[in-house]
């Protein structure tokens, strides 16, 4: 499943919002906190994302490419694994954030509205 969202924030600003873990809760309303040893997004980083329901979801970052403004991670809930690839590109008047998700179709379908809302906030505020 692929989602693209465009907004007025510049690509560098959007990328900084991705790479600063403490900023995630400001643009992703379903996330209240990120628990990890580092506060910056880097390849190999692991931790948990805490949801508004106080559920902690483990994650592992597989790739971060600062030059291309792209990163890939996997989240896990029990036996369910979802891989998410994010990218940010300059776009007319701002930026375009892309998300490619791989995992069980029902899980992706349920998560897509939350992801789209978060991405809209990411590129707009």
C-alpha positions in Angstrom: 0.0 0.0 0.0 1.3 3.4 -0.9 0.3 6.8 0.4 1.5 10.2 -0.8 0.7 13.6 0.8 1.8 17.1 -0.2 2.0 20.2 1.9 3.6 23.6 2.3 6.5 22.7 4.6 9.8 22.4 3.0 11.5 19.0 2.5 14.3 19.8 4.9 11.8 20.8 7.7 9.8 17.6 7.1 12.9 15.5 7.2 14.0 17.1 10.5 10.6 16.2 12.0 11.2 12.6 11.0 14.8 12.4 12.3 14.0 13.9 15.7 12.2 11.2 17.6 10.9 13.7 20.2 9.0 15.5 17.4 7.0 12.4 16.4 4.2 13.0 18.9 3.6 16.5 17.6 2.7 15.3 14.0 1.5 11.7 14.6 -1.5 12.0 16.9 -1.6 8.2 17.5 1.9 8.3 19.0 2.5 9.8 22.5 6.2 8.9 22.9 9.1 7.1 21.4 11.3 5.1 23.7 14.9 4.5 22.3 18.5 4.9 23.5 19.0 7.7 20.9 16.8 10.7 20.1 17.8 10.8 16.5 16.8 8.4 13.7 19.7 6.2 12.7 20.1 2.8 11.0 20.0 0.0 13.5 18.0 2.0 16.1 15.5 -0.1 18.1 12.9 0.8 20.7 9.2 1.1 21.2 6.6 3.6 20.0 4.0 4.3 22.6 0.4 4.7 21.4 -2.3 6.9 22.8 -3.7 3.7 24.4 -0.3 3.3 26.2 0.5 0.2 24.1 4.3 0.0 23.4 5.0 -1.3 19.9 8.6 -2.5 19.2 10.4 -1.2 16.2 13.7 -1.6 14.4 15.1 1.0 11.9 16.6 -0.8 8.9 17.8 2.1 6.8 18.2 5.9 7.1 19.5 7.9 4.1 19.8 11.5 5.1 20.9 12.6 1.6 17.9 11.0 -0.1 15.6 11.8 2.9 14.4 8.2 3.1 14.1 5.7 5.9 12.7 2.2 6.5 11.6 0.5 9.7 9.6 -2.4 10.9 7.1 -2.5 13.7 5.9 -5.6 15.4 2.8 -6.5 17.4 3.0 -10.2 18.4 3.4 -12.2 15.2 2.3 -9.3 13.0 5.1 -7.3 11.3 4.7 -4.2 9.2 7.5 -2.7 7.2 7.2 1.0 6.5 9.4 3.0 4.0 9.2 6.8 4.2 10.6 9.3 1.8 10.4 13.1 1.5 10.9 15.1 -1.7 10.6 18.8 -2.6 7.3 19.5 -4.3 5.7 22.6 -5.7 5.3 25.0 -2.9 6.6 22.6 -0.2 7.2 18.9 0.0 5.7 15.5 -0.7 5.9 12.7 1.9 5.5 9.1 0.7 4.9 6.0 2.7 5.0 2.4 1.3 3.7 -0.2 3.7 4.1 -4.0 3.5 2.3 -6.4 5.8 -1.0 -8.1 6.3 -3.7 -6.4 4.1 -6.3 -6.0 7.0 -3.6 -4.4 9.2 -2.5 -2.0 6.4 -6.1 -1.1 5.7 -6.8 -0.3 9.3 -3.6 1.7 9.7 -3.8 3.7 6.5 -6.2 6.4 7.7 -4.0 7.1 10.8 -0.9 7.2 8.6 -2.5 9.6 6.1 -3.6 11.9 8.9 -0.1 11.9 10.4 1.6 12.6 7.1 -0.8 15.5 6.4 0.2 17.0 9.8 3.9 16.3 9.1 3.9 18.4 5.9 1.5 21.1 7.0 2.3 22.5 10.4 
